[in-house]
Amino acid sequence: MYDKILIPIDMSHVERASEMVAVAKTQANEGATFVLLNVIDEVPAWAMDYQSEGIAKEHVKSAKEELSKIADSESLSNADVQVFSGHSYNTILHVAKNEKAELIIIGSHHPGVGDYFLGSTAAKVVRHAQCSVYVIR
């Protein structure tokens, strides 16, 4: 059982959040803290000229609101909502280390051919995490 659980949630697959939180609850000690995390992919510098001002801030605000709704709807009273920009697996590992997470619960899609050569985010997290990782397929 764990006291600090990190749950990275991909907003393009937000429908999986309920399942991830349910698993987290089964793995949590009483009074455990949950960190709901969303990582927004960084926009390449060349593409910044084509993006309207404030769009990045709007994405962060929207992601925080969605994560807060998830925490409320799933009755996570000890939830911390965090949103960062960056590469998904690096940011997940960084947050896990900084938060001293004991468990990461991450969703994985069914891998395509490219994933076997490059590795998916979940696979990279599993290989490099310094804590336990629970992968939900």
Residue frames relative to the residue before (quaternion, step in Angstrom):
aa qw qx qy qz dx dy dz
M 1.0000 0.0000 0.0000 0.0000 0.00 0.00 0.00
Y 0.2687 -0.8043 0.5254 0.0698 3.54 -1.08 0.84
D 0.3772 -0.7338 0.5306 0.1943 3.54 -1.23 0.67
K 0.7806 0.1676 -0.0898 0.5954 3.61 1.19 -0.51
I 0.0065 0.8189 -0.5693 0.0724 3.56 -0.50 1.24
L 0.2274 -0.7645 0.5954 0.0967 3.54 -0.87 1.07
I 0.0537 -0.7897 0.6110 -0.0117 3.56 -0.86 1.06
P 0.1271 -0.7908 0.5952 0.0650 3.61 -0.18 1.23
I 0.1023 -0.8123 0.5741 0.0094 3.57 -0.75 1.07
D 0.2959 -0.7375 0.5897 0.1439 3.53 -0.82 1.12
M 0.4002 -0.7490 0.4739 0.2329 3.61 -0.54 1.11
S 0.6229 0.5154 -0.3644 0.4622 3.61 1.15 -0.30
H 0.7384 0.2602 -0.1898 0.5926 3.58 1.35 -0.07
V 0.1226 0.8483 -0.5041 0.1061 3.57 1.05 0.81
E 0.5589 0.6170 -0.3861 0.3972 3.59 1.19 -0.46
R 0.6402 0.5269 -0.3238 0.4557 3.61 1.22 -0.32
A 0.4551 0.7240 -0.4287 0.2914 3.59 1.25 -0.27
S 0.6292 0.5576 -0.3305 0.4290 3.58 0.94 -0.87
E 0.6675 0.4944 -0.2877 0.4768 3.55 0.93 -0.93
M 0.6561 0.5162 -0.3097 0.4552 3.58 0.96 -0.86
V 0.6651 0.4907 -0.2985 0.4772 3.57 0.96 -0.87
A 0.6198 0.5429 -0.3444 0.4500 3.60 1.00 -0.76
V 0.6511 0.4896 -0.3108 0.4896 3.58 0.98 -0.83
A 0.6302 0.5434 -0.3346 0.4422 3.59 0.95 -0.85
K 0.6500 0.5224 -0.3179 0.4511 3.57 0.96 -0.84
T 0.6612 0.5006 -0.3187 0.4590 3.60 1.01 -0.72
Q 0.7130 0.4476 -0.2451 0.4809 3.59 1.18 -0.53
A 0.6112 0.6101 -0.3187 0.3906 3.57 1.29 -0.29
N 0.4341 -0.6285 0.5800 0.2830 3.49 -1.23 0.65
E 0.6190 -0.5019 0.4231 0.4313 3.57 -1.24 0.27
G 0.8081 0.2318 -0.1944 0.5053 3.56 -0.88 0.97
A 0.3577 0.7519 -0.4860 0.2655 3.60 1.24 0.21
T 0.3410 -0.7067 0.5827 0.2116 3.54 -1.27 0.52
F 0.1896 -0.7693 0.6047 0.0809 3.54 -1.02 0.93
V 0.1552 -0.7581 0.6262 0.0953 3.57 -0.98 0.86
L 0.1478 -0.7661 0.6223 0.0630 3.56 -0.60 1.19
L 0.0529 -0.8335 0.5474 -0.0535 3.54 -0.56 1.23
N 0.0306 -0.7458 0.6639 0.0455 3.52 -1.14 0.72
V 0.1649 -0.7670 0.6145 0.0831 3.53 -0.99 0.92
I 0.2105 -0.7669 0.5990 0.0934 3.54 -0.73 1.14
D 0.4617 -0.6882 0.4849 0.2795 3.56 -0.74 1.07
E 0.4753 -0.6642 0.4983 0.2909 3.53 -1.01 0.85
V 0.3882 -0.6910 0.5596 0.2420 3.54 -1.10 0.75
P 0.4875 -0.6634 0.4726 0.3144 3.61 -0.81 0.94
A 0.6376 -0.5672 0.3681 0.3691 3.56 -1.11 0.73
W 0.6548 0.5294 -0.3243 0.4311 3.59 0.95 -0.83
A 0.6894 0.4865 -0.2771 0.4597 3.59 1.12 -0.61
M 0.4840 0.6928 -0.4220 0.3281 3.60 1.24 -0.31
D 0.6216 0.5620 -0.3386 0.4280 3.59 1.08 -0.72
Y 0.7067 0.4590 -0.2493 0.4772 3.58 1.16 -0.59
Q 0.6230 0.5333 -0.3255 0.4707 3.55 1.31 -0.05
S 0.4453 -0.6924 0.4898 0.2870 3.58 -0.87 0.89
E 0.6157 -0.5639 0.4089 0.3683 3.53 -1.20 0.61
G 0.8094 0.2955 -0.2156 0.4594 3.53 -1.04 0.76
I 0.4698 0.6936 -0.4485 0.3115 3.60 1.23 -0.16
A 0.6316 0.5326 -0.3382 0.4506 3.60 1.01 -0.76
K 0.6521 0.5025 -0.3122 0.4741 3.58 0.97 -0.85
E 0.6336 0.5328 -0.3218 0.4595 3.58 1.06 -0.76
H 0.6336 0.5238 -0.3253 0.4673 3.60 1.03 -0.78
V 0.6523 0.5087 -0.3089 0.4694 3.58 0.96 -0.87
K 0.6552 0.5138 -0.3057 0.4618 3.57 0.91 -0.94
S 0.6668 0.5063 -0.2923 0.4622 3.57 0.90 -0.94
A 0.6597 0.5018 -0.3080 0.4670 3.61 0.93 -0.85
K 0.6449 0.5120 -0.3231 0.4664 3.61 0.96 -0.82
E 0.6420 0.5197 -0.3193 0.4646 3.57 0.98 -0.83
E 0.6672 0.5015 -0.2977 0.4634 3.58 0.92 -0.91
L 0.6596 0.4948 -0.3084 0.4744 3.60 0.95 -0.83
S 0.6300 0.5232 -0.3285 0.4707 3.59 1.05 -0.72
K 0.6284 0.5245 -0.3277 0.4718 3.59 1.04 -0.78
I 0.6340 0.5223 -0.3250 0.4687 3.57 1.00 -0.84
A 0.6552 0.5120 -0.3133 0.4587 3.59 0.87 -0.93
D 0.6699 0.4954 -0.2953 0.4676 3.59 0.95 -0.87
S 0.7064 0.4720 -0.2774 0.4486 3.58 0.80 -0.99
E 0.7164 0.4115 -0.2436 0.5081 3.58 1.16 -0.54
S 0.4213 -0.7418 0.4293 0.2966 3.60 1.34 0.17
L 0.3146 0.7228 -0.5409 0.2934 3.55 0.87 0.99
S 0.1646 -0.8242 0.5364 0.0774 3.55 -0.04 1.27
N 0.7338 0.3619 -0.2125 0.5343 3.59 1.14 -0.60
A 0.3670 0.7388 -0.4854 0.2896 3.57 0.83 0.98
D 0.1597 -0.7375 0.6512 0.0810 3.51 -1.11 0.87
V 0.2126 -0.7892 0.5690 0.0900 3.58 -0.74 1.09
Q 0.0370 0.8043 -0.5898 0.0623 3.57 -0.78 1.04
V 0.0492 -0.7726 0.6329 0.0112 3.55 -1.09 0.81
F 0.0026 0.7945 -0.6055 0.0458 3.54 -0.88 1.02
S 0.3578 -0.6643 0.6015 0.2626 3.53 -1.36 0.30
G 0.4548 0.6782 -0.4984 0.2911 3.55 -1.04 0.73
H 0.6584 -0.4287 0.4003 0.4717 3.51 -1.31 -0.42
S 0.5774 -0.6591 0.3573 0.3234 3.55 -0.74 1.08
Y 0.7568 0.4039 -0.2627 0.4416 3.59 0.48 -1.09
N 0.6273 0.5269 -0.3463 0.4572 3.62 1.00 -0.71
T 0.6781 0.4891 -0.2922 0.4643 3.56 0.92 -0.90
I 0.6228 0.5307 -0.3419 0.4621 3.59 0.98 -0.80
L 0.6800 0.4835 -0.2910 0.4681 3.59 0.87 -0.92
H 0.6336 0.5341 -0.3200 0.4592 3.58 1.03 -0.80
V 0.6737 0.4807 -0.2908 0.4802 3.59 0.89 -0.95
A 0.6262 0.5411 -0.3397 0.4468 3.59 0.95 -0.84
K 0.6748 0.4865 -0.2907 0.4726 3.58 0.94 -0.89
N 0.6903 0.4890 -0.2845 0.4510 3.60 0.84 -0.97
E 0.7213 0.4283 -0.2374 0.4899 3.57 1.03 -0.80
K 0.3422 -0.7499 0.4836 0.2946 3.56 1.35 -0.21
A 0.1285 0.8132 -0.5473 0.1502 3.55 0.98 0.95
E 0.3159 -0.7467 0.5608 0.1680 3.52 -1.05 0.85
L 0.7832 0.1063 -0.0423 0.6112 3.57 1.25 -0.45
I 0.1469 -0.7361 0.6543 0.0921 3.53 -1.14 0.81
I 0.1161 -0.7638 0.6313 0.0680 3.57 -0.88 0.96
I 0.0395 0.8286 -0.5486 0.1045 3.53 -0.44 1.25
G 0.3843 -0.7085 0.5457 0.2293 3.53 -1.11 0.74
S 0.1138 -0.7781 0.6142 0.0659 3.53 -1.16 0.59
H 0.3553 -0.7013 0.5725 0.2328 3.53 -1.08 0.72
H 0.5922 -0.5122 0.4424 0.4374 3.56 -1.26 0.08
P 0.4402 -0.7522 0.4198 0.2533 3.58 -0.55 1.13
G 0.3144 -0.7091 0.6008 0.1931 3.48 -1.20 0.71
V 0.7471 -0.3926 0.2735 0.4614 3.56 -1.29 0.07
G 0.6516 0.5358 -0.3208 0.4306 3.60 0.93 -0.86
D 0.6298 0.5547 -0.3377 0.4262 3.58 1.06 -0.69
Y 0.6192 0.5451 -0.3532 0.4412 3.58 1.09 -0.61
F 0.7111 0.4272 -0.2572 0.4956 3.57 1.11 -0.59
L 0.7854 0.3321 -0.1562 0.4984 3.59 0.93 -0.89
G 0.3917 -0.7187 0.4826 0.3115 3.59 1.08 -0.68
S 0.3772 -0.7219 0.5356 0.2230 3.54 -0.92 0.91
T 0.6966 -0.4393 0.3457 0.4498 3.55 -1.30 0.15
A 0.6607 0.5110 -0.3153 0.4505 3.59 0.87 -0.92
A 0.6538 0.5167 -0.3178 0.4522 3.59 0.92 -0.85
K 0.6632 0.4941 -0.3058 0.4718 3.59 0.96 -0.82
V 0.6293 0.5187 -0.3352 0.4718 3.59 1.02 -0.76
V 0.6432 0.5233 -0.3219 0.4570 3.59 0.93 -0.89
R 0.6946 0.4922 -0.2809 0.4430 3.59 0.88 -0.92
H 0.8226 0.3146 -0.1272 0.4562 3.58 0.92 -0.84
A 0.4941 0.6703 -0.4353 0.3422 3.61 1.21 -0.20
Q 0.3454 -0.7320 0.5542 0.1941 3.54 -1.16 0.72
C 0.6865 0.3673 -0.2795 0.5619 3.57 1.27 0.34
S 0.6886 -0.4496 0.3560 0.4438 3.56 -1.29 0.01
V 0.1250 -0.7732 0.6188 0.0602 3.55 -1.15 0.70
Y 0.1462 -0.7607 0.6303 0.0512 3.55 -0.91 1.03
V 0.1390 -0.8082 0.5705 0.0441 3.57 -0.54 1.20
I 0.1819 -0.7653 0.6123 0.0790 3.54 -0.89 1.03
R 0.2204 -0.7776 0.5788 0.1082 3.56 -0.76 1.06
